[in-house]
Amino acid sequence: MSHSNDAKLRDLLRRLPDWMRKDLASSDVTRRERAEDALHVMLLSLLERGADSP
């Protein structure tokens, strides 16, 4: 992973909303899956933007 991608990923993780952090750690399967799906979309977007970068 390039330094640029690493920095983008760290920034994304730092900006995660509190609800997502709590739900990712939840024992409630539905809440955890909702947070996982939201994080998945955020990561895909980050990867797609990274692919467009030189």
DSSP file (Angstrom, degrees, kcal/mol; ACC not computed):
  #  RESIDUE AA STRUCTURE BP1 BP2  ACC     N-H-->O    O-->H-N    N-H-->O    O-->H-N    TCO  KAPPA ALPHA  PHI   PSI    X-CA   Y-CA   Z-CA
    1    1 A M              0   0    0      0, 0.0     2,-0.0     0, 0.0     0, 0.0   0.000 360.0 360.0 360.0 131.3    0.0    0.0    0.0
    2    2 A S     >  -     0   0    0      1,-0.1     4,-2.4     4,-0.0     5,-0.2  -0.276 360.0-111.4 -70.6 160.6    1.4    3.4   -1.0
    3    3 A H  H  > S+     0   0    0      1,-0.2     4,-2.4     2,-0.2     5,-0.2   0.879 118.8  54.6 -58.8 -38.8    1.9    6.1    1.7
    4    4 A S  H  > S+     0   0    0      2,-0.2     4,-2.1     1,-0.2    -1,-0.2   0.925 109.7  45.2 -62.8 -45.9   -0.9    8.1    0.0
    5    5 A N  H  > S+     0   0    0      2,-0.2     4,-2.5     1,-0.2    -1,-0.2   0.886 111.8  53.3 -65.7 -38.4   -3.4    5.2    0.3
    6    6 A D  H  X S+     0   0    0     -4,-2.4     4,-2.5     1,-0.2    -2,-0.2   0.918 109.7  47.9 -61.4 -44.3   -2.3    4.5    3.9
    7    7 A A  H  X S+     0   0    0     -4,-2.4     4,-2.3     2,-0.2    -1,-0.2   0.891 111.4  50.6 -64.7 -39.9   -2.9    8.2    4.8
    8    8 A K  H  X S+     0   0    0     -4,-2.1     4,-2.3     2,-0.2    -2,-0.2   0.906 111.3  48.4 -65.0 -41.1   -6.3    8.1    3.1
    9    9 A L  H  X S+     0   0    0     -4,-2.5     4,-2.5     2,-0.2    -2,-0.2   0.919 111.1  49.7 -66.1 -43.8   -7.3    5.0    5.0
   10   10 A R  H  X S+     0   0    0     -4,-2.5     4,-2.2     1,-0.2    -2,-0.2   0.910 111.1  50.2 -60.6 -41.8   -6.2    6.4    8.3
   11   11 A D  H  X S+     0   0    0     -4,-2.3     4,-1.5     2,-0.2    -2,-0.2   0.915 109.8  50.8 -62.5 -43.4   -8.1    9.6    7.6
   12   12 A L  H  < S+     0   0    0     -4,-2.3     3,-0.4     1,-0.2     4,-0.3   0.931 111.2  47.9 -59.5 -46.6  -11.2    7.5    6.8
   13   13 A L  H >< S+     0   0    0     -4,-2.5     3,-1.0     1,-0.2    -1,-0.2   0.865 109.3  53.1 -65.1 -36.1  -10.9    5.5   10.0
   14   14 A R  H 3< S+     0   0    0     -4,-2.2    -1,-0.2     1,-0.2    -2,-0.2   0.800 108.7  51.2 -67.4 -27.9  -10.5    8.6   12.1
   15   15 A R  T 3< S+     0   0    0     -4,-1.5    -1,-0.2    -3,-0.4    -2,-0.2   0.407  77.1 130.8 -91.9   2.5  -13.6   10.1   10.6
   16   16 A L    <   -     0   0    0     -3,-1.0    -3,-0.0    -4,-0.3     5,-0.0  -0.314  64.6-111.8 -57.4 134.2  -15.9    7.1   11.3
   17   17 A P     >  -     0   0    0      0, 0.0     4,-2.0     0, 0.0     3,-0.5  -0.309  20.4-117.0 -65.1 152.1  -19.1    8.3   13.0
   18   18 A D  H  > S+     0   0    0      1,-0.2     4,-2.5     2,-0.2     5,-0.2   0.876 114.2  57.6 -57.4 -39.6  -19.6    7.3   16.7
   19   19 A W  H  > S+     0   0    0      1,-0.2     4,-2.4     2,-0.2    -1,-0.2   0.883 106.9  49.0 -61.0 -36.0  -22.7    5.2   15.8
   20   20 A M  H  > S+     0   0    0     -3,-0.5     4,-2.4     2,-0.2    -1,-0.2   0.916 110.0  49.9 -70.9 -42.2  -20.6    3.1   13.4
   21   21 A R  H  X S+     0   0    0     -4,-2.0     4,-1.0     1,-0.2    -2,-0.2   0.927 114.9  44.6 -59.6 -45.3  -17.8    2.5   15.9
   22   22 A K  H  < S+     0   0    0     -4,-2.5     3,-0.4     1,-0.2     4,-0.3   0.905 114.1  48.9 -66.5 -42.0  -20.4    1.4   18.5
   23   23 A D  H >< S+     0   0    0     -4,-2.4     3,-0.9    -5,-0.2    -1,-0.2   0.828 104.3  58.7 -71.1 -31.3  -22.3   -0.7   16.0
   24   24 A L  H 3< S+     0   0    0     -4,-2.4    -1,-0.2     1,-0.2    -2,-0.2   0.821 112.4  41.8 -64.5 -29.0  -19.2   -2.5   14.7
   25   25 A A  T 3< S+     0   0    0     -4,-1.0    -1,-0.2    -3,-0.4    -2,-0.2   0.399  93.2 119.3 -95.3   1.3  -18.6   -3.6   18.3
   26   26 A S    <   -     0   0    0     -3,-0.9    -3,-0.1    -4,-0.3     6,-0.0  -0.311  60.9-146.1 -71.1 148.4  -22.2   -4.5   19.0
   27   27 A S  S    S+     0   0    0      5,-0.0     2,-0.7     4,-0.0    -1,-0.1   0.563  77.5  99.9 -85.4  -9.9  -23.4   -8.0   19.9
   28   28 A D     >  -     0   0    0      1,-0.2     4,-2.5    -5,-0.1     5,-0.2  -0.689  67.7-152.5 -77.9 114.5  -26.6   -7.2   18.0
   29   29 A V  H  > S+     0   0    0     -2,-0.7     4,-2.7     1,-0.2     5,-0.2   0.880  91.2  51.9 -58.7 -42.7  -26.1   -8.9   14.6
   30   30 A T  H  > S+     0   0    0      2,-0.2     4,-2.1     1,-0.2    -1,-0.2   0.918 112.0  45.4 -63.6 -44.1  -28.4   -6.5   12.7
   31   31 A R  H  > S+     0   0    0      2,-0.2     4,-2.1     1,-0.2    -1,-0.2   0.917 114.1  49.2 -65.3 -42.7  -26.6   -3.4   14.0
   32   32 A R  H  X S+     0   0    0     -4,-2.5     4,-2.6     1,-0.2    -2,-0.2   0.916 111.2  49.0 -64.5 -42.9  -23.2   -4.9   13.4
   33   33 A E  H  X S+     0   0    0     -4,-2.7     4,-2.6     2,-0.2    -1,-0.2   0.883 109.1  53.1 -64.5 -38.3  -24.1   -5.8    9.8
   34   34 A R  H  X S+     0   0    0     -4,-2.1     4,-2.1    -5,-0.2    -1,-0.2   0.927 112.1  45.0 -61.3 -44.4  -25.5   -2.4    9.1
   35   35 A A  H  X S+     0   0    0     -4,-2.1     4,-2.6     2,-0.2    -2,-0.2   0.893 112.3  51.6 -67.6 -39.5  -22.2   -0.8   10.3
   36   36 A E  H  X S+     0   0    0     -4,-2.6     4,-2.4     2,-0.2    -2,-0.2   0.906 110.1  49.4 -62.9 -41.0  -20.2   -3.3    8.3
   37   37 A D  H  X S+     0   0    0     -4,-2.6     4,-2.0     2,-0.2    -2,-0.2   0.911 111.7  48.5 -64.4 -42.1  -22.2   -2.5    5.1
   38   38 A A  H  X S+     0   0    0     -4,-2.1     4,-2.0     1,-0.2    -2,-0.2   0.915 112.7  47.7 -64.9 -42.6  -21.7    1.2    5.6
   39   39 A L  H  X S+     0   0    0     -4,-2.6     4,-2.7     1,-0.2     5,-0.2   0.890 108.3  56.3 -65.0 -38.6  -18.0    0.7    6.2
   40   40 A H  H  X S+     0   0    0     -4,-2.4     4,-2.6     1,-0.2    -2,-0.2   0.923 107.8  47.6 -57.6 -46.5  -17.8   -1.5    3.1
   41   41 A V  H  X S+     0   0    0     -4,-2.0     4,-2.3     1,-0.2    -1,-0.2   0.909 111.6  50.6 -63.1 -42.4  -19.3    1.3    1.0
   42   42 A M  H  X S+     0   0    0     -4,-2.0     4,-2.0     1,-0.2    -2,-0.2   0.912 112.2  46.8 -62.7 -42.3  -16.9    3.8    2.4
   43   43 A L  H  X S+     0   0    0     -4,-2.7     4,-2.7     2,-0.2    -2,-0.2   0.899 110.5  52.1 -68.1 -40.8  -13.9    1.6    1.7
   44   44 A L  H  X S+     0   0    0     -4,-2.6     4,-2.7     1,-0.2     5,-0.2   0.921 109.6  50.0 -60.0 -43.1  -15.0    0.8   -1.8
   45   45 A S  H  X S+     0   0    0     -4,-2.3     4,-2.3     1,-0.2    -1,-0.2   0.912 110.6  49.7 -61.6 -42.7  -15.4    4.5   -2.5
   46   46 A L  H  X S+     0   0    0     -4,-2.0     4,-2.1     1,-0.2    -2,-0.2   0.918 112.2  47.8 -62.2 -44.1  -11.9    5.1   -1.2
   47   47 A L  H  X S+     0   0    0     -4,-2.7     4,-2.0     2,-0.2    -2,-0.2   0.896 111.0  50.8 -64.7 -40.8  -10.4    2.4   -3.3
   48   48 A E  H  X S+     0   0    0     -4,-2.7     4,-1.0     1,-0.2    -1,-0.2   0.901 111.3  47.6 -65.3 -40.3  -12.2    3.6   -6.4
   49   49 A R  H  X S+     0   0    0     -4,-2.3     4,-0.7     1,-0.2     3,-0.3   0.883 111.0  52.8 -66.1 -37.2  -10.9    7.1   -5.9
   50   50 A G  H >< S+     0   0    0     -4,-2.1     3,-0.6     1,-0.2    -2,-0.2   0.852 104.0  56.1 -65.7 -35.1   -7.4    5.7   -5.3
   51   51 A A  H 3< S+     0   0    0     -4,-2.0    -1,-0.2     1,-0.2    -2,-0.2   0.789 104.8  53.1 -68.0 -27.3   -7.6    3.8   -8.6
   52   52 A D  H 3< S+     0   0    0     -4,-1.0    -1,-0.2    -3,-0.3    -2,-0.2   0.654  93.1  91.7 -80.7 -16.3   -8.3    7.1  -10.4
   53   53 A S    <<        0   0    0     -4,-0.7    -3,-0.0    -3,-0.6     0, 0.0  -0.491 360.0 360.0 -79.6 149.4   -5.2    8.7   -8.9
   54   54 A P              0   0    0      0, 0.0    -1,-0.1     0, 0.0    -3,-0.1   0.502 360.0 360.0 -68.7 360.0   -1.8    8.5  -10.7
